[in-house]
């Protein structure tokens, strides 16, 4: 089991939204696609009056900020996470919205009856799940017939591949962000979801990073440390190394690969 899908490590990583906020901040600051990943994700959702929505691994609920009032009449939204800290955060954030409730839920054991939800959402979280077949089975079970499952994730040819190669170049003893770190990606997600779903489409979000301040990139790397297990003593001088990775305009160009699966029951 990789650290990315180790339950105890994930709980530690997301006990609050400090690490998540650092990573979101980097993408907000340096992404070349200015439309925004959250906007792109939200555009996929097909809500309707009276629909029941479950989000699993909602994190700090950033996708819903300034969008919660766009939910149709009679909609019920359950924001859930494995982390108590995250659930408490979103509970406070959306406490004024009567159509929003919060719960601690493990996607591998969803405490709802069969055919409960019209929509289930899991953004950038399935690669944290130890038992993916069980998770997919549970999502399928609680979805109503013709219900939709929206699952965003990363691909193997994006930022983590770049960092894996660069960190190896900097110090061959560092073996972080390898291909086997993420169990659910744009490359294998269709095969995993097809264990239950027959109607699956995948969409890719075109983007990249152009980073000018190396300290921001190092902060991003360190924010993943409980999962990537990088020995801090082995990255002394990393700021100088990334400084040499800049082009003539003082920019570190990093590819990104992310997207969305839409599966229909």
C-alpha positions as CSV (number, residue, x, y, z in Angstrom):
1,X,0.0,0.0,0.0
2,X,1.4,3.4,-0.9
3,X,1.3,6.3,1.6
4,X,-1.2,8.0,-0.6
5,X,-3.9,5.4,0.1
6,X,-2.9,4.6,3.7
7,X,-5.9,5.5,5.8
8,X,-3.9,6.7,8.8
9,X,-1.6,8.9,6.7
10,X,-4.5,10.4,4.8
11,X,-6.3,11.2,8.0
12,X,-3.1,13.0,9.3
13,X,-2.6,14.8,6.0
14,X,-6.2,16.2,6.0
15,X,-6.8,16.7,9.7
16,X,-7.3,20.3,8.7
17,X,-7.1,22.2,5.4
18,X,-3.6,23.7,5.9
19,X,-1.8,21.3,3.5
20,X,-4.7,21.4,1.0
21,X,-4.8,25.2,1.0
22,X,-1.1,25.3,0.2
23,X,-1.6,23.1,-2.8
24,X,-4.7,25.0,-4.0
25,X,-2.8,28.3,-3.6
26,X,0.0,27.2,-5.9
27,X,-2.4,26.2,-8.7
28,X,-4.5,29.4,-8.3
29,X,-1.3,31.5,-8.5
30,X,0.5,29.8,-11.3
31,X,-1.9,27.9,-13.6
32,X,-1.9,29.0,-17.2
33,X,-5.6,28.1,-17.7
34,X,-7.3,31.1,-16.0
35,X,-10.8,29.6,-16.3
36,X,-10.0,27.6,-13.1
37,X,-10.3,23.9,-12.4
38,X,-13.1,24.4,-9.9
39,X,-15.2,26.3,-12.4
40,X,-14.6,23.6,-15.0
41,X,-15.6,20.8,-12.6
42,X,-18.8,22.6,-11.6
43,X,-19.8,23.1,-15.2
44,X,-20.1,19.3,-15.5
45,X,-22.7,18.9,-12.8
46,X,-26.3,18.5,-14.0
47,X,-28.5,19.3,-11.1
48,X,-32.3,19.5,-11.2
49,X,-35.1,20.5,-8.8
50,X,-35.3,18.1,-5.9
51,X,-32.2,16.2,-6.6
52,X,-30.2,14.5,-3.8
53,X,-26.4,15.0,-4.0
54,X,-23.7,13.3,-2.0
55,X,-20.1,14.5,-2.1
56,X,-17.5,12.2,-0.7
57,X,-14.1,13.6,0.3
58,X,-15.4,17.2,0.1
59,X,-12.2,18.6,1.8
60,X,-12.7,22.2,2.6
61,X,-15.7,22.6,0.3
62,X,-13.9,25.0,-2.0
63,X,-15.9,23.9,-5.1
64,X,-19.1,25.1,-3.4
65,X,-17.9,28.5,-2.3
66,X,-19.9,31.2,-4.1
67,X,-21.8,28.5,-5.9
68,X,-23.9,27.0,-3.2
69,X,-26.8,29.3,-4.1
70,X,-26.8,27.9,-7.7
71,X,-28.4,24.7,-6.5
72,X,-31.9,24.2,-7.8
73,X,-35.1,24.4,-5.7
74,X,-35.5,21.5,-3.3
75,X,-32.0,20.2,-3.7
76,X,-30.4,18.4,-0.8
77,X,-26.6,18.3,-0.6
78,X,-24.6,16.1,1.8
79,X,-21.0,17.2,2.2
80,X,-18.9,14.3,3.7
81,X,-15.3,13.5,4.4
82,X,-13.3,10.9,6.1
83,X,-11.6,13.7,8.2
84,X,-13.4,15.0,11.3
85,X,-11.5,18.3,10.8
86,X,-12.7,18.8,7.3
87,X,-16.3,18.0,8.2
88,X,-16.2,20.5,11.0
89,X,-14.8,23.1,8.7
90,X,-17.5,22.7,6.0
91,X,-20.2,22.5,8.7
92,X,-19.2,25.9,9.9
93,X,-18.7,27.3,6.4
94,X,-22.2,26.3,5.2
95,X,-24.1,26.5,8.4
96,X,-26.5,29.1,7.0
97,X,-27.6,26.8,4.1
98,X,-30.6,24.7,5.2
99,X,-30.2,22.4,2.2
100,X,-26.7,21.4,3.1
101,X,-25.8,18.8,5.7
102,X,-22.4,17.4,6.8
103,X,-21.3,13.9,7.7
104,X,-18.2,11.8,8.4
105,X,-18.3,9.1,5.7
106,X,-15.9,6.4,4.6
107,X,-16.5,5.8,0.9
108,X,-15.8,2.1,1.4
109,X,-18.8,1.9,3.7
110,X,-21.5,4.5,2.9
111,X,-24.2,4.5,5.5
112,X,-27.2,5.1,3.2
113,X,-29.7,2.7,1.6
114,X,-29.6,1.5,-2.0
115,X,-30.8,4.0,-4.6
116,X,-30.7,7.1,-2.4
117,X,-28.8,9.7,-4.4
118,X,-29.2,11.2,-7.9
119,X,-25.6,12.4,-7.9
120,X,-22.5,11.3,-6.2
121,X,-19.3,13.4,-6.4
122,X,-15.7,12.4,-5.5
123,X,-13.1,15.0,-6.5
124,X,-9.4,14.2,-6.3
125,X,-9.9,11.6,-3.6
126,X,-10.3,8.1,-5.1
127,X,-6.5,7.6,-5.1
128,X,-6.6,7.9,-1.3
129,X,-8.9,4.9,-1.0
130,X,-7.3,1.5,0.0
131,X,-10.1,-0.7,-1.4
132,X,-11.2,0.9,-4.7
133,X,-13.5,-1.9,-5.9
134,X,-15.4,-1.7,-2.6
135,X,-15.6,2.1,-2.9
136,X,-16.9,1.9,-6.5
137,X,-19.4,-0.8,-5.5
138,X,-20.7,1.4,-2.7
139,X,-21.1,4.5,-4.9
140,X,-23.0,2.4,-7.4
141,X,-25.2,1.0,-4.7
142,X,-26.3,4.3,-3.3
143,X,-27.0,5.9,-6.7
144,X,-30.5,5.8,-8.1
145,X,-31.0,4.2,-11.6
146,X,-29.6,6.7,-14.2
147,X,-27.8,8.5,-11.4
148,X,-24.4,10.1,-12.2
149,X,-21.1,9.7,-10.5
150,X,-18.6,12.5,-11.1
151,X,-15.0,11.7,-10.2
152,X,-12.1,14.0,-10.9
153,X,-8.5,12.9,-10.7
154,X,-5.0,13.4,-12.0
155,X,-3.0,11.7,-14.8
156,X,0.4,10.1,-14.7
157,X,1.9,12.6,-17.2
158,X,1.5,15.8,-15.1
159,X,3.1,17.5,-12.2
160,X,3.9,14.4,-10.2
161,X,5.9,12.9,-13.1
162,X,7.8,16.1,-13.4
163,X,8.6,16.3,-9.7
164,X,9.6,12.6,-9.6
165,X,12.1,13.1,-12.3
166,X,13.5,16.4,-11.0
167,X,13.8,15.2,-7.4
168,X,15.6,12.1,-8.7
169,X,18.0,14.3,-10.7
170,X,18.6,16.4,-7.6
171,X,19.1,13.5,-5.3
172,X,18.9,9.9,-6.6
173,X,18.0,8.7,-3.1
174,X,14.6,10.5,-3.2
175,X,11.9,8.3,-4.7
176,X,8.7,10.4,-4.3
177,X,5.7,10.9,-6.7
178,X,6.3,7.7,-8.7
179,X,3.7,6.2,-11.1
180,X,2.7,3.7,-8.5
181,X,1.8,6.5,-5.9
182,X,-1.7,7.1,-7.3
183,X,-4.1,4.1,-7.7
184,X,-6.8,6.0,-9.6
185,X,-5.7,8.1,-12.5
186,X,-7.0,9.3,-15.9
187,X,-5.2,6.4,-17.4
188,X,-6.7,3.5,-15.3
189,X,-9.9,5.1,-14.0
190,X,-12.1,3.7,-16.8
191,X,-11.0,0.1,-16.1
192,X,-11.7,0.6,-12.3
193,X,-15.1,2.2,-12.8
194,X,-16.1,-0.4,-15.4
195,X,-16.3,-3.0,-12.7
196,X,-19.8,-1.6,-12.0
197,X,-20.5,1.1,-14.5
198,X,-21.1,0.5,-18.2
199,X,-21.6,4.1,-19.3
200,X,-18.4,6.1,-18.7
201,X,-16.9,9.2,-20.3
202,X,-13.7,10.9,-19.4
203,X,-12.8,14.6,-20.0
204,X,-9.4,16.2,-19.7
205,X,-8.7,19.7,-18.4
206,X,-5.9,21.4,-20.4
207,X,-3.5,23.3,-18.1
208,X,0.0,23.8,-16.9
209,X,2.0,25.7,-14.3
210,X,4.4,28.6,-14.8
211,X,6.1,29.1,-11.5
212,X,8.3,32.1,-10.7
213,X,8.9,31.7,-7.0
214,X,10.7,28.4,-6.1
215,X,9.7,28.8,-2.5
216,X,6.1,28.2,-3.5
217,X,7.0,25.0,-5.3
218,X,9.0,23.7,-2.3
219,X,6.1,24.6,0.0
220,X,3.8,22.5,-2.2
221,X,6.2,19.5,-2.0
222,X,6.5,19.8,1.7
223,X,2.7,20.0,2.1
224,X,2.6,16.4,0.8
225,X,5.3,15.1,3.1
226,X,3.3,12.8,5.3
227,X,2.4,10.9,2.1
228,X,5.5,11.3,0.0
229,X,7.8,10.7,2.9
230,X,10.6,13.0,1.7
231,X,13.5,13.2,4.2
232,X,13.9,16.9,4.7
233,X,17.7,16.4,5.2
234,X,17.9,15.2,1.6
235,X,16.4,18.4,0.1
236,X,18.8,20.9,1.4
237,X,19.7,23.1,-1.6
238,X,16.5,22.2,-3.5
239,X,15.7,25.9,-3.8
240,X,18.9,26.5,-5.6
241,X,18.4,23.5,-7.8
242,X,14.9,24.6,-8.9
243,X,16.3,28.1,-9.5
244,X,18.5,26.5,-12.2
245,X,15.4,24.8,-13.7
246,X,14.0,28.2,-14.7
247,X,14.0,29.3,-18.3
248,X,15.5,32.6,-19.5
249,X,12.3,34.4,-18.4
250,X,12.7,33.1,-14.8
251,X,9.9,30.5,-15.2
252,X,9.7,26.9,-14.2
253,X,7.3,25.3,-16.6
254,X,5.5,22.2,-15.3
255,X,2.9,20.1,-17.1
256,X,-0.4,19.3,-15.5
257,X,-2.8,16.5,-16.2
258,X,-6.2,16.4,-14.6
259,X,-9.7,15.6,-15.7
260,X,-13.2,14.2,-14.9
261,X,-14.9,10.8,-15.2
262,X,-18.7,10.9,-15.6
263,X,-20.3,7.5,-15.0
264,X,-24.0,6.8,-15.3
265,X,-25.7,3.9,-13.4
